[in-house]
Every structure is written in structure tokens, then in C-alpha cells.
Amino acid sequence: MPTPPPPQLAAPPSEEGRRSRWVARLPYLALALFLGAIAALVWLTREYDEEEQRATLINDALWMEQNLRFQLDRNAAQLQQIAPDLLRTERLSGPTEAQLRQLLSPDRGLVQILWLDAEGRVRNSMPPQSEDKLIGETSGAVPSPDISRLARAVGRPVYGPAYPVLGDQTQFEAHVPVWGDEGFLGTVVGVYSLSDLVVRELPWWFSERYRVAVLDPDGREVASKSKVAPLDPGRAYTIAFDPPGHGLTLQITPYKGETRWIPVLLSASMLLFAVIIVWSVWQLRRQLAARQAAEQAVRAESAYRRAMEDSLITGLRARDLSGRLTYVNSAFCRMTGYTAEELVGCKPPMPYWDPDHIAETQKLHEQIMAGGTSPEGVEVRLRRRNGERLDALVFEAPLIDAHGRHTGWMGSVLDITEQKRARELALQQEERLQATSRLVTMGEMASTLAHELNQPLAAIASYNTGCLNRLEADEFDRDELRDIHEKIGRQARRAGDIIRRVHDFVRRAEPRREALDLNEVIREALGLVEPDARKRRIHLVADLAADLPVVHADAVMIEQIIVNLVRNGMDAMQDTPEPNRSLRIGTRSAGAVVTVRVTDHGTGIDAETARHLFQPFFTTKQEGMGMGLNICRSIAELHHGRLGFEPAPDGGTIFTLTLPVDS
Ligand code: ADP
């Protein structure tokens, strides 16, 4: 059976709603914080990385500068070492020449070595003077005497400024003053090619990583290790190139930042985690929303069912297989007077069992536990908490769980105390009424009986006197005497009949069903009322169907109905003009029923009277009891028949008694 839609529930209170909204937002807040922390971490890592790269750059630059300085110092020292040899002798010794050639090897940066005497004149050079042309192409200038003087003055090597030579080369000179035992010997001048020095001197890994350039004081590039421009010139590092000095600077620019895989991986994995978290939070929210919707539906459904249960007047109680109470509804609590808390969990004997019927109730309980109740239910006597008696009709059905297992019994309990009390009362009343009615009828009949018996007795007495007179006069005819005695006998039988009928009428309380010829019962009844009718000058007409089927009924009771109906009809015709004072009793058979119709031409029954007609003690007569019709109807119903009435077409009333043929 489809469940009707549960009523819409009102929105939850705003305080709770606000809290749950906050709880729902919490994961997003945490996620935002988490992402912020990751971004900060990545940024810090990058900063740290840049810092580290910068530190490495500075370190490398310092290293390079140190390296160049060391190279220059080493060259100067070596020049100083071989200088006395160069300046004292005209011809170069083999080792000195070898040393010179070594100094002039491409990786030392020197392109020419000249040695000048104490007066500053060039004594010789390597490459030799004969190679002037070549030197001229490379040096393009003669050593500056000022610098030589300065070197002599300060007593240590002095470097000259850089100057351009042929092509795009730039050179500078190192003037090394030389002293011997005899005093100042002269100066050895080493001519350096800036680009050679820078290019050759640097190790491969350095030039891979950095672009190295030498800038003049105006910032112009005078030598460089590579022509390829770095990606980010802003990250260049500049230090003074001293020696040689004179405003020369070394500019070192990293080609590109080293890719640090750890922060990249870190960021990527964090991003991935964040995406997964967002996705799972979203999924969770969806599931939560679905669950909340389901819970809401369950709550609405349960509220709906509870409202339904609470509105029931039938008590419901569930028990597990051991007989322990697992559930009671409010109607059951109202019925017994115990609260649900007191009842749930109770085991037999239950507190609401009637202490006077414990053994029977226990037996009934065991029967129910073994197999439930019949569809008609079982009646059981219980006791309310306040000690009042409680009659209940109990229906049991097995409780089957979702897996199809039998887990207990669900019982519906109807409080039938009032109905039962009313039924008992009605039964008692009916018994009392029947007794009363019989007494009343007996009373009525006693007077009728006196009147009735009076006639035959008077007749017997007069016949008897007639006989005696004839006997005394001794003039009697034998046939006449027999005739008189026969009449006496008839009258005596009639009196006996009257007494027997009355006796039968009052003797029994219980209906004694037997196959009846209804016409015969009516004839008997008419026999009873006939004298009264005669007295009232009422004409009784019997219109009895010949082929009437047999009915199973109590003859005396049916006769009682007929007598009552006829009497009532006669009473109603008290003021009817004599020619119309007739009462018709007819019988008819129609299908499965037989109908008796009693038609009078009396006053008829007005609407007000009709409303109370069958009520006990309703009467419009001065000496009436008002029980006749009530008892008649009870008798009719006892025989599964009906008693009704309708107005007769030409005035008066028709009372109809219907009895089933097979009753
Ligand atoms: P009682 O005869 O003692 O009054 P009944 O129960 O037999 O009690 O009848 C109740 C009332 O119904 C009568 O007092 C009368 O007013 C009315 N009644 C019964 N039968 C008839 C009838 N045939 N015609 C008119 N009124 C009737």
C-alpha cells in the first residue's frame, strides 16, 4: 500500500542551522589554510633557493676573482724570477727561454713579454723584436714608461690600464720591477690579452654556468667569455677586476636558474593533494547531503507514523520471542495506566495482568507465543493500574524483520470493557424484561382467563342445571341428554385448552424451535383473543395462505407476538366506527421468508410515536406497560426475523412479521 506523503516539516531552529552551516564550511576553511600554508612554503622555498643560488653565484665569482688574481700573481712572480736573467744577459739561456715560452702559452693570458732596462728602453721582447709586425698587430702600443717608473717607485708589480688594440681585443700590462745585487736592473712587462685571460683561465664548468664579461669604467664590455646573452641579466653579479684595476669590473651572469626538483615536486604533489582533498570534500558533502535528506525523510516518516500511532485508539504492543515487551504505543499505555518506560522490557507476568486470572492469562500467553491468535482474536481479562477491570480483545501477528526472520509478535489490543459491560447489562435487562413481560402478560391473561373461563364454566353450569332439571322432572330424552353432555364436554375441553395455552405461554423462557405451521399458530392465537374481540365488537379476519412453508420457531413465542399485535390493533380501533372495526391477519410466502401482516383500521401511528415505538416502557395507553412491541421485536430477532410497521392505505396500521423459512 503506498504510504501517503508525509507532511512537510518546519525548518530547524536558526541557531542549530547556523552551527551546522559552520561545521559544513570548516573543511573549506581548513583547505584554504592548508593551500595558503603550501603557497607560503613554496614561496619560502623559492626565496631560499634564490638566496642559495645568489650565494653560490657570489662564491663562484669570488672564486673566479681569486683564481685570476692568483694567476696574475703567479705570472708576476715567475716574470720576477726570470727577469735578472733577461736583463743581465744578451742571449737567452735555454731554461729562461723555455720559461718564457711557458709563460706565453695560451692558458696564461700573456701575449707578449718585454723587458726594459733601468732607463726604460726596451731591451728585448718575446715574441722577439723581429716579430714586431705581429706584435704590433696584437699589442698596438709600447709599454708606458710612467707605469714602469711607478712600479720601480713602489717596488712591486704595477698594472696598467686596459687599452684597445687591433680588432676587438683589449690588453693591459703588468710592469714588474727587477733589482739585482748591483741595484735596479729594469722592468719586465707582461702584456695580457683580457679575453685570453678570461677565456682560457676559466674552467669549463664555470663557463657552462655563467657568462663572464669584463667591463671598462664606462660599463662597456671589453671582453667576454660567451657571446650568448643570458636569460636574466638582472641577476648579474659584478666585482672589481683588481688587479689590473683601473675601473675594470668583472660581470658574472648565470645563464639560468638551476631547476630545483624538490620544491617543484613538493608544489606539484601539494597541488595534487589539494585537488584530491577538494574532490573528496565535495564527494563527502554530496554524501552528507544525501544522508541528511534520507535522515530528514526518515524523521518525517517516523513523525508521521508516530502521529498515526498516537491517534490510534487501538493499543499496540510488541514482544520478542521470549515474551519481553519491546514496544507499546500511547493507546496501550492509556488503556493499562502504565507508562511506556515502565512496560518496555517487562517479562510475564505483566503488571497489567489480572491477579485473579494469572494462571489463565499465562496459559493464553503461552498459546499466543506458540502460534498467535485466531483471526477473530482472543478475549482476555486484564487489570488497569488503578485496579479497574479491563476486558480486551487481542489480535496477534508475527513480527518479521527485514531478513524475513520471525523476531516476535505484534499485538493489537481493543478495550471492550464498555461493550462487554453493556452487553452483559443488555442481557440481564432482556432477561428481566422477558420475565417482567411474561408476568405482565400473565397478569393480563389472568383477567382474560377469568373472563374466558367464565364462559365455558357458565355454559357448563347452565348445561348441568338443564340436565339436573330434566332428571328431576323425569322427563328427559336420552339423545337430548347426550347432546347436552357432549356440549358440557366441549366446554370443559375449551376451558382446558385455555388453561393449557396460558400454561405453555408462561412456562418457558428459552425458545424451543420446532417445525411450525404458522397458520396453525395464528389460529391458536386468534382462539385466545377471539372472546376479547367479540366483546369489543371487532371482526377478526384470517387471510391465511394455503401453501405456507414450514418455519422453525418457538410456537409459544410466535403466538405471543401475534396476540400482542392483534391486541394492539384492537386497542387502536377503540374509537373506530363499528362497521370498520375489522382486523385482518394474513400470511404470505415470498422467497426465503414467510410474512405475517396484521392490518387494523385504528388511529394509525404518528411520527413522534413511531420514533419511540419499540422502546421499552413506551406506551400511550393508560394501563399499558409499553413492553409489548419491544419484546415482540426481540423475539423476531431471536428467530433471525424482523418486525416492522407501515401505515395502512385506508387508515390504520399494518404490522409485518417476517421469519426466514430455514431458521
Ligand atoms: P402497550 O400496548 O403496553 O402500550 P406496546 O409496546 O405494545 O405497549 O405498544 C406501545 C405503543 O405503541 C402503544 O401504547 C401505542 O401507542 C402504540 N401502538 C402499538 N400498536 C399500535 C397500533 N396497531 N396502532 C396504533 N398504535 C399502536
Boltz pocket constraint, residues with backbone or C-beta under 6 A from the ligand:
constraints:
  - pocket:
      binder: B
      contacts: [[A, 564], [A, 565], [A, 568], [A, 569], [A, 572], [A, 600], [A, 602], [A, 603], [A, 604], [A, 605], [A, 609], [A, 613], [A, 615], [A, 618], [A, 619], [A, 620], [A, 621], [A, 623], [A, 624], [A, 625], [A, 626], [A, 627], [A, 628], [A, 629], [A, 630], [A, 653]]
      max_distance: 6.0
